[in-house]
Amino acid sequence: MRTPQLLRRRGAGRAVLAHIISVAAGRGYRRLSLETGSIEAFVPAQKLYASFGFSLCGPFGSYREDPHSVFMSREL
């Protein structure tokens, strides 16, 4: 998910992420995992995910270690 610079800090990303977590929990999922970029432009997204309890993890699914990727997951 990416928010244009002029629309950031208005709560849209937080609202979308909270909704995704709520739906996943309602469906009985036990874990959510995500991949995001590793460059400086993705640090705000990484901080947002961390504020919702996501922590760094290794690659999952068909992903492989990649210096351009950051992997995070959260137990539900």
Distance bins in CASP14 RR format, pairs under 12 A and 6 or more apart:
PFRMAT RR
TARGET T0000
AUTHOR 0000-0000-0000
RMODE 2
METHOD distances of the structure
MODEL  1
1 7 0 0 0 0 0 1 0 0 0 0 0
1 8 0 0 0 0 0 1 0 0 0 0 0
1 11 0 0 0 0 0 1 0 0 0 0 0
1 12 0 0 0 0 1 0 0 0 0 0 0
1 13 1 0 0 1 0 0 0 0 0 0 0
1 14 0 0 0 0 0 1 0 0 0 0 0
1 15 0 0 0 0 0 1 0 0 0 0 0
1 16 1 0 0 1 0 0 0 0 0 0 0
1 17 1 0 0 1 0 0 0 0 0 0 0
1 19 0 0 0 0 0 1 0 0 0 0 0
1 20 0 0 0 0 1 0 0 0 0 0 0
1 34 0 0 0 0 1 0 0 0 0 0 0
1 35 0 0 0 0 0 1 0 0 0 0 0
1 36 0 0 0 0 1 0 0 0 0 0 0
1 37 0 0 0 0 0 1 0 0 0 0 0
1 42 0 0 0 0 0 1 0 0 0 0 0
1 44 0 0 0 0 0 1 0 0 0 0 0
1 45 1 0 0 1 0 0 0 0 0 0 0
1 48 0 0 0 0 1 0 0 0 0 0 0
1 49 0 0 0 0 0 1 0 0 0 0 0
2 8 0 0 0 0 1 0 0 0 0 0 0
2 12 0 0 0 0 0 1 0 0 0 0 0
2 13 0 0 0 0 1 0 0 0 0 0 0
2 16 0 0 0 0 0 1 0 0 0 0 0
2 36 0 0 0 0 1 0 0 0 0 0 0
2 37 0 0 0 0 0 1 0 0 0 0 0
2 41 0 0 0 0 1 0 0 0 0 0 0
2 42 0 0 0 0 1 0 0 0 0 0 0
2 44 0 0 0 0 0 1 0 0 0 0 0
2 45 1 0 0 1 0 0 0 0 0 0 0
2 48 0 0 0 0 0 1 0 0 0 0 0
3 9 0 0 0 0 1 0 0 0 0 0 0
3 10 0 0 0 0 1 0 0 0 0 0 0
3 11 0 0 0 0 1 0 0 0 0 0 0
3 12 1 0 1 0 0 0 0 0 0 0 0
3 13 1 0 0 1 0 0 0 0 0 0 0
3 14 0 0 0 0 0 1 0 0 0 0 0
3 15 0 0 0 0 0 1 0 0 0 0 0
3 16 0 0 0 0 1 0 0 0 0 0 0
3 17 0 0 0 0 0 1 0 0 0 0 0
3 41 0 0 0 0 0 1 0 0 0 0 0
3 42 0 0 0 0 0 1 0 0 0 0 0
3 44 0 0 0 0 1 0 0 0 0 0 0
3 45 0 0 0 0 1 0 0 0 0 0 0
3 48 0 0 0 0 1 0 0 0 0 0 0
4 10 0 0 0 0 0 1 0 0 0 0 0
4 12 0 0 0 0 1 0 0 0 0 0 0
4 13 0 0 0 0 0 1 0 0 0 0 0
5 41 0 0 0 0 1 0 0 0 0 0 0
5 44 0 0 0 0 0 1 0 0 0 0 0
6 12 0 0 0 0 0 1 0 0 0 0 0
7 13 0 0 0 0 1 0 0 0 0 0 0
8 14 0 0 0 0 0 1 0 0 0 0 0
8 41 0 0 0 0 0 1 0 0 0 0 0
8 44 1 0 0 1 0 0 0 0 0 0 0
8 45 0 0 0 0 0 1 0 0 0 0 0
8 47 0 0 0 0 0 1 0 0 0 0 0
8 48 0 0 0 0 0 1 0 0 0 0 0
9 44 0 0 0 0 1 0 0 0 0 0 0
9 47 0 0 0 0 0 1 0 0 0 0 0
9 48 0 0 0 0 0 1 0 0 0 0 0
10 16 0 0 0 0 0 1 0 0 0 0 0
11 17 0 0 0 0 1 0 0 0 0 0 0
11 18 0 0 0 0 1 0 0 0 0 0 0
11 19 0 0 0 0 0 1 0 0 0 0 0
11 44 0 0 0 0 0 1 0 0 0 0 0
11 48 0 0 0 0 1 0 0 0 0 0 0
11 51 0 0 0 0 0 1 0 0 0 0 0
12 18 0 0 0 0 0 1 0 0 0 0 0
12 19 0 0 0 0 0 1 0 0 0 0 0
12 48 0 0 0 0 0 1 0 0 0 0 0
13 19 0 0 0 0 1 0 0 0 0 0 0
13 20 0 0 0 0 1 0 0 0 0 0 0
13 21 0 0 0 0 0 1 0 0 0 0 0
13 44 0 0 0 0 0 1 0 0 0 0 0
13 45 0 0 0 0 1 0 0 0 0 0 0
13 47 0 0 0 0 0 1 0 0 0 0 0
13 48 1 0 0 1 0 0 0 0 0 0 0
13 49 0 0 0 0 0 1 0 0 0 0 0
13 51 0 0 0 0 0 1 0 0 0 0 0
13 52 0 0 0 0 0 1 0 0 0 0 0
14 20 0 0 0 0 0 1 0 0 0 0 0
14 21 0 0 0 0 0 1 0 0 0 0 0
14 44 0 0 0 0 0 1 0 0 0 0 0
14 45 0 0 0 0 0 1 0 0 0 0 0
14 47 0 0 0 0 0 1 0 0 0 0 0
14 48 1 0 0 1 0 0 0 0 0 0 0
14 49 0 0 0 0 0 1 0 0 0 0 0
14 51 0 0 0 0 1 0 0 0 0 0 0
14 52 0 0 0 0 1 0 0 0 0 0 0
15 21 0 0 0 0 0 1 0 0 0 0 0
15 22 0 0 0 0 0 1 0 0 0 0 0
15 48 0 0 0 0 0 1 0 0 0 0 0
15 52 0 0 0 0 0 1 0 0 0 0 0
16 22 0 0 0 0 0 1 0 0 0 0 0
16 23 0 0 0 0 0 1 0 0 0 0 0
16 45 0 0 0 0 0 1 0 0 0 0 0
16 48 0 0 0 0 1 0 0 0 0 0 0
16 49 0 0 0 0 0 1 0 0 0 0 0
16 52 0 0 0 0 0 1 0 0 0 0 0
17 23 0 0 0 0 0 1 0 0 0 0 0
17 24 0 0 0 0 0 1 0 0 0 0 0
17 32 0 0 0 0 1 0 0 0 0 0 0
17 34 0 0 0 0 1 0 0 0 0 0 0
17 36 0 0 0 0 0 1 0 0 0 0 0
17 45 0 0 0 0 1 0 0 0 0 0 0
17 47 0 0 0 0 0 1 0 0 0 0 0
17 48 1 0 0 1 0 0 0 0 0 0 0
17 49 1 0 0 1 0 0 0 0 0 0 0
17 50 0 0 0 0 0 1 0 0 0 0 0
17 51 0 0 0 0 1 0 0 0 0 0 0
17 52 1 0 1 0 0 0 0 0 0 0 0
17 53 0 0 0 0 0 1 0 0 0 0 0
17 54 0 0 0 0 1 0 0 0 0 0 0
17 72 0 0 0 0 0 1 0 0 0 0 0
17 74 0 0 0 0 0 1 0 0 0 0 0
18 24 0 0 0 0 0 1 0 0 0 0 0
18 25 0 0 0 0 0 1 0 0 0 0 0
18 32 0 0 0 0 0 1 0 0 0 0 0
18 48 0 0 0 0 0 1 0 0 0 0 0
18 49 0 0 0 0 0 1 0 0 0 0 0
18 51 0 0 0 0 0 1 0 0 0 0 0
18 52 1 0 0 1 0 0 0 0 0 0 0
18 53 0 0 0 0 0 1 0 0 0 0 0
19 25 0 0 0 0 0 1 0 0 0 0 0
19 26 0 0 0 0 0 1 0 0 0 0 0
19 52 0 0 0 0 0 1 0 0 0 0 0
20 26 0 0 0 0 0 1 0 0 0 0 0
20 27 0 0 0 0 0 1 0 0 0 0 0
20 29 0 0 0 0 0 1 0 0 0 0 0
20 32 1 0 0 1 0 0 0 0 0 0 0
20 33 0 0 0 0 0 1 0 0 0 0 0
20 34 0 0 0 0 1 0 0 0 0 0 0
20 48 0 0 0 0 0 1 0 0 0 0 0
20 49 0 0 0 0 0 1 0 0 0 0 0
20 52 0 0 0 0 1 0 0 0 0 0 0
20 54 0 0 0 0 0 1 0 0 0 0 0
20 74 0 0 0 0 0 1 0 0 0 0 0
20 76 0 0 0 0 0 1 0 0 0 0 0
21 27 0 0 0 0 0 1 0 0 0 0 0
21 28 0 0 0 0 0 1 0 0 0 0 0
21 29 0 0 0 0 1 0 0 0 0 0 0
21 31 0 0 0 0 0 1 0 0 0 0 0
21 32 1 0 0 1 0 0 0 0 0 0 0
21 34 0 0 0 0 0 1 0 0 0 0 0
21 48 0 0 0 0 0 1 0 0 0 0 0
21 49 0 0 0 0 0 1 0 0 0 0 0
21 51 0 0 0 0 0 1 0 0 0 0 0
21 52 1 0 0 1 0 0 0 0 0 0 0
21 53 0 0 0 0 1 0 0 0 0 0 0
21 54 0 0 0 0 1 0 0 0 0 0 0
21 74 1 0 0 1 0 0 0 0 0 0 0
21 75 0 0 0 0 0 1 0 0 0 0 0
21 76 1 0 0 1 0 0 0 0 0 0 0
22 28 0 0 0 0 0 1 0 0 0 0 0
22 29 0 0 0 0 0 1 0 0 0 0 0
22 32 0 0 0 0 0 1 0 0 0 0 0
22 52 0 0 0 0 0 1 0 0 0 0 0
22 76 0 0 0 0 1 0 0 0 0 0 0
23 29 0 0 0 0 1 0 0 0 0 0 0
23 32 0 0 0 0 0 1 0 0 0 0 0
23 76 0 0 0 0 0 1 0 0 0 0 0
24 30 0 0 0 0 1 0 0 0 0 0 0
24 31 0 0 0 0 1 0 0 0 0 0 0
24 32 1 0 1 0 0 0 0 0 0 0 0
24 33 0 0 0 0 0 1 0 0 0 0 0
24 34 0 0 0 0 0 1 0 0 0 0 0
24 52 0 0 0 0 0 1 0 0 0 0 0
24 73 0 0 0 0 0 1 0 0 0 0 0
24 74 0 0 0 0 1 0 0 0 0 0 0
24 75 0 0 0 0 0 1 0 0 0 0 0
24 76 1 0 0 1 0 0 0 0 0 0 0
25 31 0 0 0 0 0 1 0 0 0 0 0
25 32 0 0 0 0 1 0 0 0 0 0 0
25 74 0 0 0 0 0 1 0 0 0 0 0
25 75 0 0 0 0 0 1 0 0 0 0 0
25 76 1 0 1 0 0 0 0 0 0 0 0
26 32 0 0 0 0 0 1 0 0 0 0 0
26 76 0 0 0 0 1 0 0 0 0 0 0
27 76 0 0 0 0 1 0 0 0 0 0 0
28 75 0 0 0 0 0 1 0 0 0 0 0
28 76 1 0 0 1 0 0 0 0 0 0 0
29 73 0 0 0 0 0 1 0 0 0 0 0
29 74 0 0 0 0 0 1 0 0 0 0 0
29 75 0 0 0 0 1 0 0 0 0 0 0
29 76 1 0 1 0 0 0 0 0 0 0 0
30 73 0 0 0 0 0 1 0 0 0 0 0
30 74 0 0 0 0 0 1 0 0 0 0 0
30 75 1 0 0 1 0 0 0 0 0 0 0
30 76 1 0 1 0 0 0 0 0 0 0 0
31 53 0 0 0 0 0 1 0 0 0 0 0
31 54 0 0 0 0 0 1 0 0 0 0 0
31 55 0 0 0 0 0 1 0 0 0 0 0
31 57 0 0 0 0 1 0 0 0 0 0 0
31 60 0 0 0 0 1 0 0 0 0 0 0
31 61 0 0 0 0 0 1 0 0 0 0 0
31 72 0 0 0 0 0 1 0 0 0 0 0
31 73 1 0 1 0 0 0 0 0 0 0 0
31 74 1 0 0 1 0 0 0 0 0 0 0
31 75 1 0 1 0 0 0 0 0 0 0 0
31 76 1 0 0 1 0 0 0 0 0 0 0
32 49 0 0 0 0 1 0 0 0 0 0 0
32 52 0 0 0 0 1 0 0 0 0 0 0
32 53 0 0 0 0 1 0 0 0 0 0 0
32 54 1 0 0 1 0 0 0 0 0 0 0
32 55 0 0 0 0 0 1 0 0 0 0 0
32 57 0 0 0 0 0 1 0 0 0 0 0
32 60 0 0 0 0 0 1 0 0 0 0 0
32 71 0 0 0 0 0 1 0 0 0 0 0
32 72 0 0 0 0 1 0 0 0 0 0 0
32 73 1 0 0 1 0 0 0 0 0 0 0
32 74 1 0 1 0 0 0 0 0 0 0 0
32 75 0 0 0 0 1 0 0 0 0 0 0
32 76 1 0 0 1 0 0 0 0 0 0 0
33 49 0 0 0 0 0 1 0 0 0 0 0
33 54 0 0 0 0 1 0 0 0 0 0 0
33 55 0 0 0 0 0 1 0 0 0 0 0
33 56 0 0 0 0 0 1 0 0 0 0 0
33 57 1 0 0 1 0 0 0 0 0 0 0
33 58 0 0 0 0 1 0 0 0 0 0 0
33 59 0 0 0 0 1 0 0 0 0 0 0
33 60 1 0 1 0 0 0 0 0 0 0 0
33 61 0 0 0 0 1 0 0 0 0 0 0
33 63 0 0 0 0 1 0 0 0 0 0 0
33 69 0 0 0 0 0 1 0 0 0 0 0
33 70 0 0 0 0 0 1 0 0 0 0 0
33 71 1 0 0 1 0 0 0 0 0 0 0
33 72 1 0 0 1 0 0 0 0 0 0 0
33 73 1 0 1 0 0 0 0 0 0 0 0
33 74 1 0 0 1 0 0 0 0 0 0 0
33 75 0 0 0 0 0 1 0 0 0 0 0
33 76 0 0 0 0 0 1 0 0 0 0 0
34 42 0 0 0 0 0 1 0 0 0 0 0
34 45 0 0 0 0 1 0 0 0 0 0 0
34 46 0 0 0 0 1 0 0 0 0 0 0
34 48 0 0 0 0 0 1 0 0 0 0 0
34 49 1 0 0 1 0 0 0 0 0 0 0
34 50 0 0 0 0 0 1 0 0 0 0 0
34 52 0 0 0 0 0 1 0 0 0 0 0
34 53 0 0 0 0 0 1 0 0 0 0 0
34 54 1 0 0 1 0 0 0 0 0 0 0
34 55 0 0 0 0 0 1 0 0 0 0 0
34 56 0 0 0 0 0 1 0 0 0 0 0
34 57 0 0 0 0 1 0 0 0 0 0 0
34 58 0 0 0 0 0 1 0 0 0 0 0
34 59 0 0 0 0 0 1 0 0 0 0 0
34 60 0 0 0 0 1 0 0 0 0 0 0
34 61 0 0 0 0 0 1 0 0 0 0 0
34 63 0 0 0 0 0 1 0 0 0 0 0
34 69 0 0 0 0 0 1 0 0 0 0 0
34 70 0 0 0 0 1 0 0 0 0 0 0
34 71 1 0 0 1 0 0 0 0 0 0 0
34 72 1 0 1 0 0 0 0 0 0 0 0
34 73 1 0 0 1 0 0 0 0 0 0 0
34 74 0 0 0 0 1 0 0 0 0 0 0
35 42 0 0 0 0 0 1 0 0 0 0 0
35 45 0 0 0 0 0 1 0 0 0 0 0
35 46 0 0 0 0 0 1 0 0 0 0 0
35 49 0 0 0 0 0 1 0 0 0 0 0
35 54 0 0 0 0 0 1 0 0 0 0 0
35 56 0 0 0 0 0 1 0 0 0 0 0
35 57 0 0 0 0 0 1 0 0 0 0 0
35 58 0 0 0 0 1 0 0 0 0 0 0
35 59 0 0 0 0 1 0 0 0 0 0 0
35 60 0 0 0 0 1 0 0 0 0 0 0
35 61 0 0 0 0 1 0 0 0 0 0 0
35 62 0 0 0 0 0 1 0 0 0 0 0
35 63 1 0 0 1 0 0 0 0 0 0 0
35 64 0 0 0 0 0 1 0 0 0 0 0
35 65 0 0 0 0 0 1 0 0 0 0 0
35 66 0 0 0 0 1 0 0 0 0 0 0
35 68 0 0 0 0 1 0 0 0 0 0 0
35 69 1 0 1 0 0 0 0 0 0 0 0
35 70 1 0 0 1 0 0 0 0 0 0 0
35 71 1 0 1 0 0 0 0 0 0 0 0
35 72 1 0 0 1 0 0 0 0 0 0 0
35 73 0 0 0 0 0 1 0 0 0 0 0
36 42 1 0 1 0 0 0 0 0 0 0 0
36 43 0 0 0 0 1 0 0 0 0 0 0
36 44 0 0 0 0 0 1 0 0 0 0 0
36 45 1 0 1 0 0 0 0 0 0 0 0
36 46 1 0 0 1 0 0 0 0 0 0 0
36 47 0 0 0 0 0 1 0 0 0 0 0
36 48 0 0 0 0 1 0 0 0 0 0 0
36 49 1 0 0 1 0 0 0 0 0 0 0
36 50 0 0 0 0 0 1 0 0 0 0 0
36 54 0 0 0 0 1 0 0 0 0 0 0
36 56 0 0 0 0 0 1 0 0 0 0 0
36 57 0 0 0 0 0 1 0 0 0 0 0
36 63 0 0 0 0 0 1 0 0 0 0 0
36 66 0 0 0 0 0 1 0 0 0 0 0
36 68 0 0 0 0 0 1 0 0 0 0 0
36 69 1 0 0 1 0 0 0 0 0 0 0
36 70 1 0 1 0 0 0 0 0 0 0 0
36 71 0 0 0 0 1 0 0 0 0 0 0
36 72 1 0 0 1 0 0 0 0 0 0 0
36 73 0 0 0 0 0 1 0 0 0 0 0
37 43 0 0 0 0 1 0 0 0 0 0 0
37 44 0 0 0 0 0 1 0 0 0 0 0
37 45 1 0 0 1 0 0 0 0 0 0 0
37 46 0 0 0 0 1 0 0 0 0 0 0
37 49 0 0 0 0 0 1 0 0 0 0 0
37 63 0 0 0 0 0 1 0 0 0 0 0
37 66 0 0 0 0 1 0 0 0 0 0 0
37 67 0 0 0 0 1 0 0 0 0 0 0
37 68 1 0 0 1 0 0 0 0 0 0 0
37 69 1 0 1 0 0 0 0 0 0 0 0
37 70 1 0 1 0 0 0 0 0 0 0 0
37 71 0 0 0 0 1 0 0 0 0 0 0
37 72 0 0 0 0 0 1 0 0 0 0 0
38 45 0 0 0 0 0 1 0 0 0 0 0
38 46 0 0 0 0 1 0 0 0 0 0 0
38 56 0 0 0 0 0 1 0 0 0 0 0
38 65 0 0 0 0 0 1 0 0 0 0 0
38 66 0 0 0 0 1 0 0 0 0 0 0
38 67 1 0 0 1 0 0 0 0 0 0 0
38 68 1 0 1 0 0 0 0 0 0 0 0
38 69 1 0 0 1 0 0 0 0 0 0 0
38 70 1 0 1 0 0 0 0 0 0 0 0
38 71 0 0 0 0 1 0 0 0 0 0 0
38 72 0 0 0 0 0 1 0 0 0 0 0
39 45 0 0 0 0 0 1 0 0 0 0 0
39 46 0 0 0 0 0 1 0 0 0 0 0
39 67 0 0 0 0 1 0 0 0 0 0 0
39 68 1 0 0 1 0 0 0 0 0 0 0
39 69 0 0 0 0 0 1 0 0 0 0 0
39 70 0 0 0 0 1 0 0 0 0 0 0
40 46 0 0 0 0 0 1 0 0 0 0 0
40 47 0 0 0 0 0 1 0 0 0 0 0
40 70 0 0 0 0 0 1 0 0 0 0 0
41 68 0 0 0 0 0 1 0 0 0 0 0
41 70 0 0 0 0 0 1 0 0 0 0 0
42 48 0 0 0 0 0 1 0 0 0 0 0
42 49 0 0 0 0 1 0 0 0 0 0 0
42 68 0 0 0 0 1 0 0 0 0 0 0
42 69 0 0 0 0 1 0 0 0 0 0 0
42 70 1 0 0 1 0 0 0 0 0 0 0
42 72 0 0 0 0 0 1 0 0 0 0 0
43 49 0 0 0 0 0 1 0 0 0 0 0
43 50 0 0 0 0 0 1 0 0 0 0 0
43 70 0 0 0 0 1 0 0 0 0 0 0
44 50 0 0 0 0 0 1 0 0 0 0 0
44 51 0 0 0 0 0 1 0 0 0 0 0
45 51 0 0 0 0 0 1 0 0 0 0 0
45 52 0 0 0 0 0 1 0 0 0 0 0
45 54 0 0 0 0 0 1 0 0 0 0 0
45 70 0 0 0 0 1 0 0 0 0 0 0
45 72 0 0 0 0 1 0 0 0 0 0 0
46 52 0 0 0 0 0 1 0 0 0 0 0
46 53 0 0 0 0 0 1 0 0 0 0 0
46 54 0 0 0 0 1 0 0 0 0 0 0
46 55 0 0 0 0 0 1 0 0 0 0 0
46 56 0 0 0 0 1 0 0 0 0 0 0
46 69 0 0 0 0 0 1 0 0 0 0 0
46 70 1 0 0 1 0 0 0 0 0 0 0
46 71 0 0 0 0 0 1 0 0 0 0 0
46 72 1 0 0 1 0 0 0 0 0 0 0
47 53 0 0 0 0 0 1 0 0 0 0 0
47 54 0 0 0 0 0 1 0 0 0 0 0
47 70 0 0 0 0 0 1 0 0 0 0 0
47 72 0 0 0 0 0 1 0 0 0 0 0
48 54 0 0 0 0 1 0 0 0 0 0 0
48 72 0 0 0 0 0 1 0 0 0 0 0
49 55 0 0 0 0 1 0 0 0 0 0 0
49 56 0 0 0 0 1 0 0 0 0 0 0
49 57 0 0 0 0 0 1 0 0 0 0 0
49 70 0 0 0 0 1 0 0 0 0 0 0
49 71 0 0 0 0 0 1 0 0 0 0 0
49 72 1 0 1 0 0 0 0 0 0 0 0
49 73 0 0 0 0 1 0 0 0 0 0 0
49 74 1 0 0 1 0 0 0 0 0 0 0
50 56 0 0 0 0 1 0 0 0 0 0 0
50 70 0 0 0 0 0 1 0 0 0 0 0
50 72 1 0 0 1 0 0 0 0 0 0 0
50 73 0 0 0 0 0 1 0 0 0 0 0
50 74 0 0 0 0 1 0 0 0 0 0 0
51 72 0 0 0 0 0 1 0 0 0 0 0
51 74 0 0 0 0 0 1 0 0 0 0 0
52 72 0 0 0 0 1 0 0 0 0 0 0
52 73 0 0 0 0 0 1 0 0 0 0 0
52 74 1 0 0 1 0 0 0 0 0 0 0
52 75 0 0 0 0 0 1 0 0 0 0 0
52 76 0 0 0 0 0 1 0 0 0 0 0
53 72 0 0 0 0 1 0 0 0 0 0 0
53 73 0 0 0 0 1 0 0 0 0 0 0
53 74 1 0 1 0 0 0 0 0 0 0 0
53 75 0 0 0 0 1 0 0 0 0 0 0
53 76 0 0 0 0 0 1 0 0 0 0 0
54 70 0 0 0 0 0 1 0 0 0 0 0
54 71 0 0 0 0 1 0 0 0 0 0 0
54 72 1 0 1 0 0 0 0 0 0 0 0
54 73 1 0 0 1 0 0 0 0 0 0 0
54 74 1 0 1 0 0 0 0 0 0 0 0
54 75 0 0 0 0 1 0 0 0 0 0 0
54 76 0 0 0 0 0 1 0 0 0 0 0
55 70 0 0 0 0 0 1 0 0 0 0 0
55 71 0 0 0 0 1 0 0 0 0 0 0
55 72 1 0 0 1 0 0 0 0 0 0 0
55 73 1 0 0 1 0 0 0 0 0 0 0
55 74 1 0 0 1 0 0 0 0 0 0 0
55 75 0 0 0 0 1 0 0 0 0 0 0
56 69 0 0 0 0 0 1 0 0 0 0 0
56 70 1 0 0 1 0 0 0 0 0 0 0
56 71 1 0 0 1 0 0 0 0 0 0 0
56 72 1 0 1 0 0 0 0 0 0 0 0
56 73 0 0 0 0 1 0 0 0 0 0 0
56 74 0 0 0 0 0 1 0 0 0 0 0
57 63 0 0 0 0 0 1 0 0 0 0 0
57 65 0 0 0 0 0 1 0 0 0 0 0
57 69 0 0 0 0 0 1 0 0 0 0 0
57 70 0 0 0 0 1 0 0 0 0 0 0
57 71 1 0 1 0 0 0 0 0 0 0 0
57 72 1 0 0 1 0 0 0 0 0 0 0
57 73 1 0 1 0 0 0 0 0 0 0 0
57 74 0 0 0 0 1 0 0 0 0 0 0
57 75 0 0 0 0 0 1 0 0 0 0 0
58 64 0 0 0 0 0 1 0 0 0 0 0
58 65 1 0 0 1 0 0 0 0 0 0 0
58 66 0 0 0 0 0 1 0 0 0 0 0
58 69 0 0 0 0 1 0 0 0 0 0 0
58 70 0 0 0 0 1 0 0 0 0 0 0
58 71 1 0 1 0 0 0 0 0 0 0 0
58 72 0 0 0 0 1 0 0 0 0 0 0
58 73 0 0 0 0 1 0 0 0 0 0 0
59 65 1 0 1 0 0 0 0 0 0 0 0
59 66 1 0 0 1 0 0 0 0 0 0 0
59 69 1 0 0 1 0 0 0 0 0 0 0
59 70 0 0 0 0 0 1 0 0 0 0 0
59 71 1 0 1 0 0 0 0 0 0 0 0
59 72 0 0 0 0 0 1 0 0 0 0 0
59 73 0 0 0 0 0 1 0 0 0 0 0
60 69 0 0 0 0 0 1 0 0 0 0 0
60 71 1 0 0 1 0 0 0 0 0 0 0
60 72 0 0 0 0 1 0 0 0 0 0 0
60 73 1 0 0 1 0 0 0 0 0 0 0
61 71 0 0 0 0 1 0 0 0 0 0 0
61 73 0 0 0 0 0 1 0 0 0 0 0
63 69 1 0 0 1 0 0 0 0 0 0 0
63 70 0 0 0 0 0 1 0 0 0 0 0
63 71 1 0 0 1 0 0 0 0 0 0 0
63 72 0 0 0 0 0 1 0 0 0 0 0
63 73 0 0 0 0 0 1 0 0 0 0 0
64 71 0 0 0 0 0 1 0 0 0 0 0
65 71 0 0 0 0 1 0 0 0 0 0 0
END
